[in-house]
Amino acid sequence: MIESIFQYEFLQNAFASGLIIGIIAPLLGVFIVVRRLSLIADALSHVTLAGIAGSLYLSQSIGALALLNPLYLGIVASVTGSLFIERLRRLYKHYEELAIPIIMSAGLGFGAIFISLAEGFSSDLFSYLFGSVSAVSRQDLWIVISISIVVLLFLGLFFKELFVLSFDEEYAKASGLPAKWIHMLFMVVTALVIAASMRIVGILLVSSLMTLPVAAAMRISKSFKQALILSVIFGELAVVIGLVSAFYLDLAPGGTIVVTSIIILLLAILAKKVGRKGAVAT
C-alpha cells in the first residue's frame, strides 16, 4: 500500500484528503455533539446531495458546464442549507429542532428530482454517495486543504467562545458574546467540512465521521481537551484503516471507514466497562 501511494497520484490524493478530513471532521464534531446538533450533519449532507445531483444534471444538459467540478455546487448547496437551518431555528424559537427535518426533506426532495432528471444514478453520483478512492482528483485535494485551513483558523480564533456556547449558551449571551454570528459561522464551517468530506466518506456517511469518533472518545475521556485529542486519533485510525481496507478489498471507502469507526466505538465502550469492573474489584 505504501509503495502504491507514492506510485499512483489518485491514491496520493485520496490518502492526503483522508488524513486531513480525519482531523477536521472529528475536531468540529466534538462541538456538534456537545451542542446536541448531531442531526444537522445529516441534514446538510442531504442538501449537499441535491447540489451534487443538480451539478451532474446541469453538466449533462449544458455543454459549457460539462467540466464543472460538482464539488463546487455541492459546497454552495451545503452552505446555503446551513444558513437556512440557522434562519429556521430563529423563526421557530420554541421548536428549533424543526429546522433539521425541514432542510433534510428539502435536500432529499431536490436530490430526487435532479437524479430523475439526470436519468437515474450514474457511477459519478454513486462515488459521491459512498466515497471512492479513485475519484479524488488533485483539484479535490486542494479544495480539502483550503477548507481545512478555514476550519482550523475558525477554531483557533473562536475556540473559547465556542467552548462557552457549547456548555452554557445563556451565560455566553449574557456575557455579551456575539452568539448569533458565531453560531452562524459555525454552521457554515460545518457545511464546508461536510462538502469536503464527501469524496472520501460519501454524502450519506459523512456525518458518521463527525460523530462516531467523538462518541468513542467521550466514553473514555476525562476532560474536554482529552475528548478533542482522542476524537482526532480515532478519526485518523478510522480513515487510515478504512482506506487501506477499501483499496485491498475493492470496496467503497465510506463503508469501510464507518465500519472501522463503529468497531473503535465498541472497543471504547468495552474498555470503559472493563475499567469500571476493575475499579469495583479494587
C-alpha positions as MATLAB code, in Angstrom:
seq = 'MIESIFQYEFLQNAFASGLIIGIIAPLLGVFIVVRRLSLIADALSHVTLAGIAGSLYLSQSIGALALLNPLYLGIVASVTGSLFIERLRRLYKHYEELAIPIIMSAGLGFGAIFISLAEGFSSDLFSYLFGSVSAVSRQDLWIVISISIVVLLFLGLFFKELFVLSFDEEYAKASGLPAKWIHMLFMVVTALVIAASMRIVGILLVSSLMTLPVAAAMRISKSFKQALILSVIFGELAVVIGLVSAFYLDLAPGGTIVVTSIIILLLAILAKKVGRKGAVAT';
ca = [
       0.000    0.000    0.000;
       2.823    2.446    0.875;
       4.536    1.818   -2.469;
       1.223    2.299   -4.302;
       0.598    5.610   -2.550;
       3.865    7.030   -3.898;
       3.307    5.439   -7.300;
      -0.278    6.497   -8.137;
      -1.464   10.097   -7.958;
      -5.101    9.221   -7.231;
      -4.032    7.258   -4.144;
      -1.883   10.159   -3.002;
      -4.897   12.453   -3.372;
      -7.235   10.071   -1.544;
      -4.845    9.373    1.309;
      -3.860   13.026    1.814;
      -7.510   14.132    1.702;
      -8.490   11.361    4.118;
      -5.795   12.297    6.627;
      -6.890   15.938    6.592;
     -10.574   15.073    6.901;
      -9.740   12.654    9.722;
      -8.571   15.688   11.682;
     -11.087   18.426   10.898;
     -14.280   16.313   10.888;
     -13.938   14.859   14.436;
     -12.459   18.150   15.705;
     -15.576   20.027   14.643;
     -17.710   17.020   15.556;
     -16.883   17.402   19.250;
     -18.622   20.779   19.320;
     -21.527   19.399   17.247;
     -22.087   16.516   19.677;
     -21.707   18.641   22.816;
     -24.217   21.143   21.439;
     -26.624   18.298   20.597;
     -26.625   19.181   16.900;
     -25.575   15.774   15.552;
     -28.507   15.514   13.139;
     -27.538   18.791   11.474;
     -24.688   16.956    9.755;
     -27.218   14.525    8.270;
     -29.452   17.360    7.082;
     -26.584   19.200    5.411;
     -25.300   16.030    3.780;
     -28.696   15.547    2.112;
     -28.663   19.166    0.922;
     -25.184   18.542   -0.468;
     -26.591   15.543   -2.334;
     -29.092   17.873   -4.023;
     -26.269   20.196   -5.054;
     -24.162   17.349   -6.444;
     -27.111   15.812   -8.313;
     -28.040   19.243   -9.673;
     -24.489   19.812  -10.874;
     -24.386   16.428  -12.615;
     -27.719   17.172  -14.302;
     -26.513   20.595  -15.473;
     -23.306   19.083  -16.825;
     -25.442   16.720  -18.935;
     -27.818   19.433  -20.114;
     -25.427   22.337  -20.743;
     -22.265   21.602  -22.676;
     -20.406   24.586  -21.226;
     -20.788   23.122  -17.726;
     -19.567   19.633  -18.624;
     -16.186   20.232  -16.973;
     -17.594   21.899  -13.846;
     -16.494   20.136  -10.675;
     -19.732   19.024   -8.899;
     -17.990   19.724   -5.603;
     -18.449   23.470   -6.141;
     -22.230   23.328   -6.399;
     -22.264   20.842   -3.531;
     -20.410   23.366   -1.350;
     -22.818   26.149   -2.362;
     -25.833   23.963   -1.557;
     -24.374   22.878    1.790;
     -23.549   26.427    2.899;
     -26.964   27.673    1.748;
     -28.634   24.855    3.679;
     -26.686   25.766    6.821;
     -27.853   29.389    6.585;
     -31.467   28.275    6.109;
     -31.226   25.968    9.130;
     -29.983   28.858   11.249;
     -32.754   31.099    9.946;
     -35.430   28.492   10.692;
     -34.012   27.873   14.169;
     -34.588   31.550   14.945;
     -38.010   31.505   13.286;
     -39.174   28.523   15.393;
     -37.637   29.651   18.689;
     -39.511   27.105   20.813;
     -39.267   24.287   18.268;
     -35.732   24.741   16.916;
     -35.383   21.039   16.069;
     -37.988   21.513   13.295;
     -35.349   23.237   11.179;
     -33.422   19.986   10.704;
     -36.178   17.781    9.176;
     -37.393   20.726    7.047;
     -33.995   21.227    5.413;
     -33.334   17.481    5.237;
     -36.657   16.962    3.447;
     -35.878   19.785    1.044;
     -32.478   18.268    0.288;
     -33.945   14.828   -0.356;
     -36.729   16.283   -2.492;
     -34.475   18.322   -4.748;
     -31.942   15.484   -4.854;
     -34.586   13.021   -6.042;
     -35.795   15.464   -8.697;
     -32.312   16.098  -10.099;
     -31.462   12.383  -10.043;
     -34.606   11.582  -12.014;
     -33.903   14.431  -14.465;
     -30.389   13.071  -14.921;
     -31.967    9.707  -15.772;
     -31.043    7.862  -12.602;
     -27.843    7.024  -10.793;
     -24.526    7.281  -12.571;
     -21.136    5.985  -11.496;
     -20.146    9.559  -10.602;
     -23.140   10.015   -8.321;
     -22.536    6.615   -6.685;
     -18.964    7.644   -5.842;
     -20.274   10.813   -4.196;
     -22.827    8.837   -2.181;
     -20.410    6.296   -0.714;
     -16.954    7.675   -1.459;
     -14.330    6.495   -3.891;
     -10.565    6.098   -3.625;
     -10.031    6.570   -7.357;
     -12.366    9.565   -7.760;
     -10.385   12.051   -5.650;
      -8.620   14.449   -8.026;
      -5.778   16.845   -7.271;
      -8.323   19.666   -7.542;
     -10.450   17.958   -4.872;
      -7.368   17.709   -2.651;
      -6.674   21.432   -2.941;
     -10.303   22.169   -2.065;
      -9.984   19.963    1.036;
      -6.749   21.724    2.029;
      -8.338   25.159    1.585;
     -11.384   24.204    3.666;
      -9.196   22.677    6.383;
      -7.276   25.966    6.678;
     -10.572   27.850    7.073;
     -11.776   25.371    9.723;
      -8.549   25.484   11.742;
      -8.452   29.289   11.605;
     -12.062   29.466   12.770;
     -11.460   27.067   15.669;
      -8.259   28.872   16.604;
      -9.924   32.288   16.648;
     -13.183   31.296   18.353;
     -12.244   28.271   20.469;
     -13.037   29.919   23.830;
     -16.294   31.376   22.534;
     -17.364   28.009   21.097;
     -16.474   26.285   24.358;
     -18.672   28.678   26.366;
     -21.515   28.498   23.840;
     -21.389   24.699   23.839;
     -21.777   24.322   27.587;
     -23.751   27.411   28.632;
     -25.319   29.392   25.808;
     -27.357   31.608   28.128;
     -24.244   32.659   30.034;
     -22.456   33.326   26.743;
     -25.253   35.628   25.587;
     -25.377   37.386   28.967;
     -21.613   37.918   28.775;
     -22.002   39.862   25.570;
     -20.631   37.264   23.161;
     -21.996   37.625   19.599;
     -23.619   34.195   19.888;
     -25.781   34.652   16.800;
     -22.869   35.353   14.453;
     -20.543   32.782   15.972;
     -23.217   30.129   15.644;
     -23.867   31.126   12.032;
     -20.152   30.902   11.217;
     -20.057   27.544   12.967;
     -22.878   26.277   10.770;
     -21.128   27.498    7.600;
     -17.848   25.848    8.634;
     -19.728   22.613    9.371;
     -21.260   22.766    5.890;
     -17.797   23.221    4.358;
     -16.417   20.194    6.210;
     -19.333   18.027    5.074;
     -18.831   19.113    1.465;
     -15.077   18.480    1.691;
     -15.531   15.020    3.210;
     -17.985   13.578    0.720;
     -15.393   12.474   -1.864;
     -13.756   10.152    0.672;
     -16.553    9.150    3.053;
     -19.561    9.749    0.830;
     -22.526   12.078    1.258;
     -24.700    9.500    3.041;
     -21.990    8.526    5.544;
     -20.115   11.771    6.180;
     -21.975   12.573    9.412;
     -20.663    9.299   10.858;
     -17.072   10.540   10.698;
     -18.129   13.652   12.606;
     -19.904   11.760   15.374;
     -18.639    8.163   15.815;
     -15.025    9.055   16.769;
     -16.432   11.650   19.161;
     -18.804    9.099   20.687;
     -15.872    6.719   21.245;
     -13.704    9.465   22.731;
     -16.431   10.619   25.122;
     -16.685    7.130   26.605;
     -13.087    7.099   27.856;
     -12.011   10.744   28.053;
     -11.912   12.637   31.339;
     -11.896   16.195   30.016;
     -12.972   18.228   27.009;
      -9.385   18.619   25.834;
      -8.836   14.869   26.082;
     -12.034   14.270   24.118;
     -10.747   16.541   21.338;
      -7.414   14.711   21.116;
      -8.926   11.214   21.241;
     -11.574   12.140   18.655;
      -8.872   13.137   16.184;
      -6.838    9.990   16.933;
      -9.884    7.748   16.444;
     -10.860    9.651   13.305;
      -7.392    9.205   11.803;
      -7.361    5.494   12.695;
     -10.757    5.014   11.052;
      -9.662    6.823    7.881;
      -6.308    5.040    7.516;
      -7.673    1.558    8.240;
     -10.764    2.246    6.123;
      -8.801    3.478    3.102;
      -6.336    0.584    3.239;
      -9.210   -1.897    3.537;
     -11.100   -0.245    0.687;
      -8.008   -0.372   -1.524;
      -7.234   -4.058   -0.970;
     -10.832   -5.312   -0.849;
     -12.088   -3.049   -3.669;
     -14.858   -1.584   -1.508;
     -16.369    1.882   -1.076;
     -14.115    3.737    1.396;
     -17.098    5.369    3.101;
     -18.388    1.988    4.246;
     -15.023    0.709    5.473;
     -14.294    3.959    7.330;
     -17.676    3.921    9.071;
     -17.451    0.213    9.992;
     -13.963    0.843   11.400;
     -15.367    3.767   13.409;
     -18.090    1.510   14.809;
     -15.502   -1.095   15.835;
     -13.473    1.616   17.587;
     -16.633    2.784   19.366;
     -17.448   -0.753   20.524;
     -13.884   -1.204   21.786;
     -14.134    2.095   23.690;
     -17.425    1.010   25.300;
     -15.877   -2.342   26.210;
     -12.770   -0.664   27.645;
     -14.972    1.577   29.781;
     -16.902   -1.399   31.159;
     -13.695   -3.329   31.888;
     -12.261   -0.259   33.602;
     -15.352    0.076   35.818;
     -15.244   -3.601   36.804;
     -11.561   -3.272   37.620;
     -12.236   -0.212   39.772;
     -15.020   -2.013   41.642;
     -12.827   -5.075   42.200;
     -10.077   -2.978   43.757;
];
